Amino acid sequence: MTKQTKITIQTDSLLVLRGRNSTRMRCALCNAESEMVALEGLQVVSNLDQINLEQWVNSGELHHSQGDDGARLICLNSLLAHIRHTTNI
């Protein structure tokens, strides 16, 4: 009888495209340089619906600040950390 070994490799990938919707700046909460994306533009970089995003922002789970134009900017670092945390549970 031959012995079989099964090897499973799991990989993650992330593609970040810079566009008109993002601004690179220091996030005051994580104290790091981050892409800041307008809340309205997050549906472009994720498949999350607006209701879930609003709940995450209102609960404090996502770092956010206000842009010069008054738009709510979300820290991409905090969004990615939150998504990783919720998918690893």
Helices and strands as residue ranges (DSSP letters): E 22-27, E 32-38, G 39-41, H 42-45, H 50-59, E 64-66, E 72-75, H 76-87
